Amino acid sequence: MAYFRDACPTIKNILLLDSEGNRVAVKYYTDEWPTHAAKLAFEKSVFTKTQKTSARTEAEIAMLENNLIVYKFVQDLHFFVTGGDDENELILANVLNGFHDAVVLLLRNNVDQREALENLDLILLCLDEIVDGGMILETDGNVIAGKVVTHSMDDGAPLSEQTISQALATAREHLTRSLLS
């Protein structure tokens, strides 16, 4: 089983940053960055290395600290997928495109920081549908978005979970208002 896991392509992290390099949604799948400070430093270095490029139409590729990073910018959001320097960049690009396409569908083509923050729960579910423990589960944006919508609109959810969902929605609205004020 260890051989099989070693033979599969793996993702180290997926980052969604704003136009200033701040976190919108991130997910790490390795212990390579053990502390919160190390993760923030990596995100800052990724942003700094890529901010002068124009990755608006197609995905771009960069190397940073023995990591292969595939990235794309949409409006004021920066999408990044990181793999080891021995990973296939086409596989990483497929993960990036799947993430991007799912976010575009979930945000109804209104892909910007404000809309992303208002729908942060959907974006985080999206990340969970794409990668689990570093292993790629799905790269088709339509399938990813469909699974996320199915999870978020679960009519069979118990009343207690619906109350939590409503509380999270209210907290998200307050957070969004405070960030945008």
C-alpha positions in Angstrom: 0.0 0.0 0.0 2.9 2.4 0.7 4.1 1.8 -2.8 0.7 2.7 -4.3 0.6 6.0 -2.3 4.1 6.9 -3.4 3.2 6.2 -7.0 0.1 8.5 -7.0 0.5 12.2 -7.6 0.0 14.2 -4.5 -0.9 17.8 -3.7 1.0 19.6 -0.9 -1.5 22.5 -0.6 -4.2 24.5 -2.4 -4.2 28.2 -1.8 -6.8 30.9 -2.6 -5.4 34.3 -1.9 -6.7 37.8 -2.4 -4.9 40.5 -4.6 -2.8 41.5 -1.6 -1.6 38.0 -0.8 -3.9 37.4 2.2 -5.7 34.2 2.8 -9.2 33.6 1.5 -9.2 29.8 1.7 -6.2 27.4 2.1 -5.7 23.8 2.8 -2.4 22.0 3.5 -2.0 18.3 3.0 1.6 17.8 4.3 3.6 18.6 7.4 6.2 20.4 5.4 5.0 23.7 7.0 4.4 22.6 10.6 3.4 26.0 12.1 0.9 28.6 11.2 3.8 31.1 10.8 5.6 28.8 8.4 2.4 28.5 6.3 1.9 32.2 6.2 5.6 32.7 5.2 5.2 30.2 2.4 2.0 31.9 1.2 3.7 35.3 1.2 6.7 34.0 -0.7 4.4 32.3 -3.3 2.4 35.6 -3.7 5.6 37.7 -4.0 7.1 35.3 -6.6 4.0 35.3 -8.8 2.4 38.7 -8.4 4.3 40.3 -11.3 3.1 37.7 -13.8 -0.2 37.8 -15.8 -1.7 34.4 -15.2 -5.2 35.6 -16.2 -5.9 33.5 -19.3 -4.0 30.3 -18.7 -2.3 28.6 -15.8 1.3 29.5 -15.2 4.0 27.4 -13.5 6.7 28.5 -11.0 9.3 26.7 -8.9 9.8 27.7 -5.3 11.8 25.9 -2.6 11.6 22.5 -4.3 7.9 23.0 -5.0 6.1 23.1 -8.3 3.3 25.7 -8.2 0.6 26.1 -10.8 -1.4 29.2 -10.5 -4.1 31.4 -12.1 -5.5 34.8 -11.3 -9.2 35.7 -11.7 -10.4 39.2 -10.8 -8.9 39.8 -7.3 -8.4 36.1 -6.5 -5.3 34.1 -6.9 -5.6 30.3 -7.2 -2.5 28.2 -6.4 -1.9 24.4 -6.4 1.4 23.2 -5.0 3.1 19.8 -5.6 6.6 18.4 -5.2 9.2 19.3 -7.8 8.9 15.7 -9.1 5.1 16.0 -9.8 3.7 16.3 -13.2 2.7 19.9 -13.9 -0.2 18.8 -16.2 -1.8 16.9 -13.3 -1.3 19.9 -11.0 -2.9 22.1 -13.7 -5.9 19.8 -13.9 -6.4 20.1 -10.2 -6.1 23.9 -10.5 -8.5 24.1 -13.4 -11.0 21.8 -11.6 -10.9 24.0 -8.5 -11.2 27.2 -10.6 -14.1 25.8 -12.7 -16.0 24.6 -9.6 -15.6 28.0 -7.9 -16.8 29.8 -11.1 -19.9 27.5 -11.1 -20.5 27.8 -7.3 -20.2 31.6 -7.4 -22.3 31.9 -10.5 -19.5 33.5 -12.6 -19.2 36.3 -10.0 -15.6 35.3 -9.0 -14.3 38.0 -6.7 -13.1 38.3 -3.1 -16.4 39.5 -1.7 -18.4 36.7 -3.3 -15.8 34.2 -2.3 -15.9 35.3 1.4 -19.7 35.2 1.3 -19.6 31.6 0.0 -16.5 30.5 2.0 -18.3 27.3 3.2 -18.8 26.2 -0.5 -15.2 26.9 -1.4 -13.9 24.9 1.6 -16.3 22.0 0.7 -14.9 22.3 -2.8 -11.3 21.8 -1.5 -12.5 18.7 0.4 -14.0 17.2 -2.8 -10.9 17.8 -4.8 -8.1 16.4 -2.5 -8.1 14.2 0.6 -4.9 13.8 2.5 -2.9 15.0 -0.5 -4.4 12.4 -2.9 -6.4 13.8 -5.8 -10.0 12.7 -5.7 -11.6 14.7 -8.5 -10.6 17.3 -11.1 -13.8 17.9 -13.1 -15.2 21.2 -12.0 -18.8 20.2 -12.8 -18.6 17.1 -10.7 -16.9 19.0 -7.8 -19.6 21.7 -7.9 -22.3 19.1 -8.1 -21.0 17.3 -5.0 -20.7 20.6 -3.1 -24.2 21.6 -3.9 -25.5 18.2 -2.9 -23.7 18.5 0.5 -24.9 22.1 1.2 -28.5 21.5 0.2 -29.0 18.3 2.2 -32.7 18.4 3.1 -32.3 15.3 5.2 -30.0 17.0 7.7 -31.2 16.9 11.3 -32.7 20.1 12.8 -29.6 20.5 15.0 -27.3 20.6 12.0 -29.5 23.1 10.2 -29.4 25.4 13.2 -25.6 25.2 13.1 -25.6 25.9 9.3 -27.8 28.9 9.9 -25.6 30.2 12.7 -22.5 29.8 10.4 -24.3 31.7 7.6 -25.0 34.5 10.0 -21.5 34.6 11.3 -20.2 34.6 7.7 -22.4 37.6 6.9 -21.1 39.5 9.9 -17.5 38.6 9.1 -17.9 39.7 5.5 -19.5 43.0 6.5 -16.7 43.7 8.9 -14.0 42.8 6.4 -15.5 45.0 3.7 -16.3 48.0 5.9 
